Amino acid sequence: MLSDVLPSRNIDFALIFAHSPNPYVLLDPNFVLVDMNEAYLRVTMRDRAALVGRTMFEAFPNDSGSSELRTSLERVLTTREVDHLPLIRYDIARPDGGIEERYWSATHTPLLDASGAIALILQHTVDVTELHRLRSHARLGAPGSVVAQIETDVLHRAEAVSHTNRLLDAERLRLRALFEQTPGFMAVLTGPAHVFELFNAAYLDLVGPRDLFGRNVREALPELEDQTFFGLLDEVYATGRPFIGHAVPVLLRRGATGEASLLHLDFIYQPITDASGAVTGIFVQGHDVSERLRAEEALAASHAQMSEILESISDAFYAIDAQDRFTYVNRKAETLWGRPRDGLIGQIIWDVFDRSPDSEIRRAHVRAALLGSAQRLEYFSEALGGWVETSIYPGPAGLSVFFRDITERHRNEERRQLMVNELNHRVKNSLAVVQGIASQTLRTARDLDQARGDLTARLVALARAHDLLTSESWEGADLSEVVHATLEGGLGVPGRQVEVVGPALRLTPNAALSLALALHELGTNAIKYGALSVEHGCVTVSWTIAPAGGAASAERRLDLSWTERGGPPVNAPTRRGFGSRLLERGLAAELHGRVDLSFGADGVACRIEALV
């Protein structure tokens, strides 16, 4: 109800009114109770439903003080000034039906509407019954200490009220500072004439230095008379529906010479309503988007000139504006993406491709825009399903991007690098495994002689496993033999730490070599970091076999699982190393299957599906 008379200043007056410890009640000019806070309900021992809509004198009939109260309220209506009742006896009925003698101190404050008429009267009441009685006792001979205590209590209450007022002032100033510092322009217009009641510095920057406060928009901004804005304000006030404008042109006289400037504004006229839903004003908020439009127009002017060149080049090309929206896509890009370019223009690139905010290409776009420098990178594109070489160039209107599909070149380089890395990786892994075998042997040996013997035996087994993995003339082997030879014979893992479960399966040389390489990689990792790095850890290798193309098919599908238990906790690596790539890409390609590698709380798990 308070907002009916006091338009919003970005301060939640209703919240302050509701939670104030002081009793407040609002009356209309006919002395009908409109609203009251919880403190008022407590002190009067009433429910809100029993009070709202009734006059003060119907809700609280009283013979002793009603005349004095009515006189004070009528004085406010006549003078439109604050009126005080320092002390008034006004008895009220208790919930049990009895009458309770009460003394009050009241202040009646008129609240004016935009036209200056009294809309409401705010009554601030203080129950001073106890204070009145103590003073009466003091006059009848109460000790001086009682009088002193009364005065002390009054002082403390006054200090509490002062402290509360200071807090409210501080909050008001803070909210006003936030309103002033908002980068977008804002203003609050009250009443059907749209009178300026509040505006921030950005609004003054927009319209130029003028005397706005207390003036209506037609007086303050006369140049808008024939530009539809006044009609829009009238419509919003009459209908209660907001209006949103995008890049609306407006002529404003901003300089000292009064020369009109053409601006383009994004803005909203938002109606301000009271508790009953009636419109009391309009909140204006928006941004000047003139610079953005000029940049877009410049880009459009150069688009036709550049189009012929961009269509003739061999690279794919696209351009995006400062909001990451496509402004141009050439035919080569359309062909590579397999998307009609007309459907891309105007869309945000990240809504179409590479949605992840952490993708390489998205970070490169951000770097180019922020640093103002060209960015070049190669990355894997989900949109193309292959590798892309990209060059990004920043400009005044956005980014220009050239790219080409280098998937085949990248695959050739990757295959060559895989071969080189495999040689390097095998050497490093062999040394690491030797170190692990030696460490484990020395920890468990009873004496030096046993350590020497065990170490020699395990190194010989490692050599046998290495021969098995690198031999190109291997005639084939049973899968269980490959597992045991690789883990126990090759890597020296104790048999008690390896569990092998699965039916007999004779592997072809290529399949045996590929699976031996995969098991060697998994075992090496387990010895370094996983379950085989501790004595109580273990590994289970299990598999099943099923026809690949139905019961009559000669081709079979192998489903093999590697599971670690009892090892230290493992975490997924922050980047894929050579071993992971060898498993997930090299092995999957060699066996025409798939490899899923995961890092769970219980240890590393790997599932290999392959045709054998």
C-alpha positions, 0 to 999 in steps of 0.5 A: 500500500505504501507504494501507491503513494511513494514510487519505487526508488529501488528501496523495498519500502514494503519490506521495511514497513512490514518488519519495523519494530514500531507499530504502523497503520495506513488509513485512506482519507475516509479513515478506512484501515488499508494496511498495517505491519506486524508490530501494530497487530501485536500491540492491538491484539488483532488479526489483519483480516479483522481490520482491513476495510473497516474504519478506525472507529469501527475497528476500535470503538472507544468513548474516551479517545475517539473524539481526540483521535478523529480531530487529529486525523481531520486536522491532517486532511485540512492542513496536509501537515504532520499532526502529533498526539503526545498522549491519548487514552484510548482503551481497546478490547482484549481477545477475551472480550474485556476492555483494557486501559491503554495510553498512546502517543501517535503521529499522523503523517499525510502521504501525497500522490503525484497531484499533491492530494492526500492519498493515505495517512500513516499513523505511527503509534507507540503504546506508552501505557506502562510509562504513563503508569510509572510516571503517575506512581512517581508523582504519588511519591515513588522513589527517585530511583524509579523516576531515573529508571524511567528516564533511562529507559526512554533514553535507550529507546530513543537511542535504538530508534536513532540507530535504526534510522541511521541503518535505514539511511545507509541502506538508502544511500547504498541502493541509490549509489548502485542505481547511479553506477549502473551502466545502462540508463534508468529513470522512474516516471510517476503518474499519467503525466510521466513526471521524472522522479528518479534518473541515473547519471547514464540517463543524463549522459543520454539526453544531455544536461537538462532540468528533469526532476519534477518535470513531465517528459513532454516538458523535459524532452520536447523533441520526442513529440513526433517520435512515438515515445510519448504514445508508447508511455501512455499505452504502457500506463493505460494497459499495464503491459511493458514495451520492449524496443530493439535498436529504436532510432531516436533524435535527441538534442544533446549538445550545447548548440541543441543540434539533434543526434541520431541514436539507436536504443535498446530499452524497456518501459516497465509499468510500476504497480501498487498492491492492487495492480494499479499502474502508478508509474513507469520504470525506464531502462536501456542501452545505447546500441548506436556504435554496434549498429554502425559496426554492423552497417560497415561490415554489411557495406564491405560484405558484397565487395569481399564476397567474390574473393571469399567464394573463390579461395580454396579455404573454408571461411566464416565471419562472426560479429562481436556477439559471436553470430555468423555474418558470413559463410562461404560455399567451401565451409557450407560444403565441409559442414554439410549445412545450408549457410543461409540457416547459419547466418545470424546464429551464435556459432557456439549454439551450432558447433563446439558447445563446450566452453573449454573447447580449443577452438572456443578458447582461441576465439576468445584469445583473438578477441581479447588480445586483438592478435591472430590465432592459429591452431590445429584441433579435432572438430566434432562438426567435421569428424576430423582434424582442422587447421584454423587461422583466426583474425580479429577485426573491428566488427568481429572475427574472420576465420579460415580453416581447412580439413587436414584429417588425412595429413594428420592421420599420416603424421599420427601413424608416423609419430605412433611408430616413433613413440612406440619405440621410445615408449617401449624402452622407457616402459621396459626400464620402469618394469625392471625397476618395479621388478627389482623393487618388489623382489628386494622387498620380499626376498629373505636374503641377498641370494634369494633376491639375486635368483628371483631378480634374474628369473624375472628379468629372463621372463621379461625378455621372453614376454618382450620376444612374444610381443615383438615377434612378427612370425608368431604362429598363434597362441591360446588367449589364456597363455598370452595373459599368463605369459605377458603378466607373469612371465613377461612382467613378473607378476605373482600368480596369486595376483592374477585371476584368469577366467574365460573359455579356450580361444585360439588367437590369430598372430595379429590378434595375439600380438595386439592383445599381448601389447594391450595387456603389457600396457595395462600391466605396466600401468598397474605395476607403476600406479595401480593394483599391482603396485601393492602386495594385496592388489590383484587383477582379473582378466575375463572374457566371453565369446559370441558369434559376430553375425549370428549362429551360422557366422564363422567370425566371433566377437571377443568381449574381454575385461581387465579389472583391478582391485585392492590397489591405491585410489586412482584418478583419471589423468589430466591428459591422454598419454601415449599408452591411452592413445595406443589402447583407445585408438591403435588397438581398436583400429587393429582389431576392428573393435572398440576399447573403453578405458575408465578410472574408477575409485576401485582401480583401472577398468578396461573393456576390449571388444574385437572380432577374432 
